[in-house]
Amino acid sequence: MNDHKSHYIKNLLLPCLVFSVATGVFSAVFITAFKWIAEEVIRLSSQIYDTVRAYPVWLPCLLIGTAAIGLISSLILSLCPTCRGGGIPTTITAIKGVTDIKWLSSAFVLPISAFLTFLCGIPLGTEGPCVQMGSAVGDGTVRILGGKKNVGWRRYIMTGGACAGFSLATGAPISAILFSMEELHKRFSPLLFSVASISVISGQITARLLSKLGIGTLGLFHVSLSPSLPYAMIFIPITVGILCGACALLFSHLYRRFDKLMSVKLSKISIKIKFPLIFACVALVGFFFSRTLGSGHELIDHMLGEYLYDTHTLWYVFAIVFLIRAIFMMIANTAGVTGGIFLPTLAFGAIIGALCAEAFIAMGAVGSEYYVLIVVIGMTAFLGASSRIPLTACVFAIEALSGINNIISIIVAIVSAFLIVELSGLDDFTEEVVKAKTHAIHEGKEPYVIEVPLTVYKNSFVIDKELRDILWPASCVVLSIERGPDHRDKHTIAEGDILTVHYKTYDPIATAEEFEVLVGDQNEEIDRIMRPL
């Protein structure tokens, strides 16, 4: 076996397989346990609220209890700040190299903080913590099994773990793989695709084995197949899509306002005060409006089965629930309460779809048999528009929402919504959250702008990998490549190649160490340039 093949097997093929499989298996075990406990906590929360509604004399105790839980949550997050806020934006900042998620706290402390959120009925979901836990498991897998030699694989395997977490939370493995390209990295890479696919497959196999033992459940929703929408009614998905796009724009504007409120105007107020107030307010409103509580999963299930049982809800009730849930979700998220925004986003889309369905049925444009379909169209259109993940939304509709018979209608709605937000020029909802997190981390710091040549040394991580496969430090751009004498393949990086990179960093020493992990230790002259004083 020649040196090239030996290096390829030892430094690319084996680490990719071993780390990805291990991450998928470990993620499945952790997340299955997390989901099972979360379901029990959510069920307990529902029972507590039902009991207090039956005996209103206990309302003061409910408010005091939720405020106390909010205080406990704030104390936990003060010690483990990487567990604050939405899990998906936190994972994105970690995978991009902007932050370090602290894998031990994310794997063990994050679930506890999330359980407190679910117990009080805060309108945040389980999928965000699942994604962050998966990425933390991936990070820990490389650190424990790989040591310093394989530290370059960290962000790749974290991506695989995040995708495994997403697939385990939603029961949509193909959507999870697309999620890595469209949401986490916003680019396609064969290496990322391989890592994500292997992690998702191993995670799904493990979860299915556990389910056969009676441990955990698969899937997110149980949707009955809807009749195909005639092409003559194409105006329905177009209308729903336009409304979803407009609402996604409104969400982006509102999020900016709430983020400014929390991070600027109320920045001096400690989370030890904010959290008890938020938790108690959610409990008080939830006492009167039960559908404003929780992740939105139960609300979606209700809407997906509503017309099957001929018990539809008045339109203004949906409108009130939409408004209250939106306000509390944004307040909780911008304040840093642990929980995901994926399920709440689907719930908002479902409410929009339900309102449209009520209107179309009342006007006689469609029959009630299309109610569930229009709800599904609203869910996927709002998801695709608000997070700018149209491909993931399309596949999610097929995998999780039985949308294969109506895929044309679903695509039309998603495209209509996506074009509305794309033409506006605003960032997507998740990107807004990521920017807010990044700004908070680097607030008050001045960045260094550096341009430097890097020589690729023997046995370094980047050898035999394509340029598009490399996860460079955040904001890094490769300006040019000067090929070395050992160059064999014009598509891959070889020993002796000289890469000129341009990047902005707030921590030159940490960024220099990232580069040395990728291309090998640099000489002293370049080292001084990379580490300005």
Sequence and secondary structure as in RCSB ss.txt:
>XXXX:A:sequence
MNDHKSHYIKNLLLPCLVFSVATGVFSAVFITAFKWIAEEVIRLSSQIYDTVRAYPVWLPCLLIGTAAIGLISSL
ILSLCPTCRGGGIPTTITAIKGVTDIKWLSSAFVLPISAFLTFLCGIPLGTEGPCVQMGSAVGDGTVRILGGKKN
VGWRRYIMTGGACAGFSLATGAPISAILFSMEELHKRFSPLLFSVASISVISGQITARLLSKLGIGTLGLFHVSL
SPSLPYAMIFIPITVGILCGACALLFSHLYRRFDKLMSVKLSKISIKIKFPLIFACVALVGFFFSRTLGSGHELI
DHMLGEYLYDTHTLWYVFAIVFLIRAIFMMIANTAGVTGGIFLPTLAFGAIIGALCAEAFIAMGAVGSEYYVLIV
VIGMTAFLGASSRIPLTACVFAIEALSGINNIISIIVAIVSAFLIVELSGLDDFTEEVVKAKTHAIHEGKEPYVI
EVPLTVYKNSFVIDKELRDILWPASCVVLSIERGPDHRDKHTIAEGDILTVHYKTYDPIATAEEFEVLVGDQNEE
IDRIMRPL
>XXXX:A:secstr
  HHHHHHIIIIIHHHHHHHHHHHHHHHHHHHHHHHHHHHHHHHHHHHHHHHHHSGGGHHHHHHHHHHHHHHHHH
HHHH GGGSS HHHHHHHHHTTS    HHHHHHHHHHHHHHHHHTT S BSHHHHHHHHHHHHHHHIIIIITGGG
GGGHHHHHHHHHHHHHHHHHS HHHHHHHIIIIISSS  HHHHHHHHHHHHHHHHHHHHHHHTT S   S     
     GGGTHHHHHHHHHHHHHHHHHHHHHHHHHHIIIIITTTS HHHHHHHHHHHHHHHHHH GGGSSSSHHHH
HHHHHTTTTT    HHHHHHHHHHHHHHHHHHHHHT S BSHHHHHHHHHHHHHHHHHHHHHHTSS GGGHHHHH
HHHHHHHHHHHTT HHHHHHHHHHHH  GGGHHHHHHHHHHHHHHHHHHT   HHHHHHHHHHHHHHTT   EEE
EEEEE  TT TTBT BGGG   STT EEEEEE  TT   TTBB TT EEEEEEEES HHHHHHHHHHHH    HH
HHHHHS  
